[in-house]
């Protein structure tokens, strides 16, 4: 019998794939939501990238219901997203639109899935960003989208948000994650300040089991220094 049921939104990305692998290893039923399938998952919900927000939400909600067969989820981890730079001079709408689709659409759809399929006391994790706590003039679209995720987190933690009783909603606020892509594009960076994926996956596992949970609505900064990561609650 599975230890629990979890959905990973963004299950093909570096962090998402690590989550799928770790939870499977610990005997969880794992569903992946992404633009392509993750063969390691128990179920795959493939999102149509050309569909609009409303259609994506409807399709994901329907497919999740089919896969769960009336059972409920212990946790939903949304680690979908991306990054784009740029200021107001050029391509602001284009970059902002991309960031909104990658971060805000996925987070809002995760919230809808949580409202309909999480167990009471279940976990919903969204992905914000530490820089978005302040102005981000060199990456305006990214900052706007991540700030919206922070606001969504606070809203979902309030009464009458639609989530089940005693649910926990938190946003992680990474600075830089230690992913293969980041190592490729930043070969000379100080990786001792990058947060290892293993740290995050183990953190999600603890929270999913109800252990060492922060307060509902927390924005959790991940501050890594000398290869040691600490959590700072905002």
VENHUQUI-V803596 format. One record per backbone hydrogen bond with DSSP energy under -0.5 kcal/mol. NH is the residue of the N-H (numbers start at 1). CO is the residue of the C=O. Records with the same first field share a line. If there is no record, write none. Layout:
NH=CO ; CO
This chain:
3=27
6=29
7=75
8=31
9=7 ; 77
10=8 ; 33
11=8 ; 33
13=10
17=13
18=14
19=15
20=16
21=17
22=18
23=19
24=20
25=21
26=22
27=24
28=23
29=4
30=28
31=6
32=43
33=8
34=45
39=37
41=38
42=30
43=30
45=32
46=44
47=34 ; 45
49=47
51=48
56=52
57=53
58=54
59=55
60=56
61=57
62=58
63=59
64=60
65=61
66=62
67=63
68=64
69=65
70=65
71=68
73=117
74=5
75=5
76=123
77=7
78=76 ; 125
79=9 ; 77
80=9
86=138
95=91
96=92
97=93
98=94
99=95
100=96
101=97
102=98
103=99
104=99 ; 100
105=100
106=101
107=103
108=104
109=105
110=106
111=107
112=108
113=109
114=110
115=111
116=112
117=113
118=114
119=73
121=165
122=119
123=74
124=168
125=76
126=170
128=126 ; 172
130=174
132=129
133=130
134=131
139=136
140=86
142=84
143=139
144=140
145=141
146=142
147=143
148=144
149=145
150=146
151=147
152=148
153=149
154=150
155=151
156=152
157=153
158=155
161=158
167=164
168=122
169=167
170=124
171=218
172=126
173=220
174=172
178=195
179=177
183=179
184=180
185=181
186=182
189=186
191=189
193=190
194=191
195=176
196=194
197=178
200=196
201=197
202=198
203=199
204=200
205=201
206=202
207=203
208=204
209=205
210=207
211=206
217=169
218=215
220=171 ; 218
221=219 ; 232
222=173
223=221 ; 230
224=222
225=228
227=192
228=225
230=223
232=221
233=231
234=219
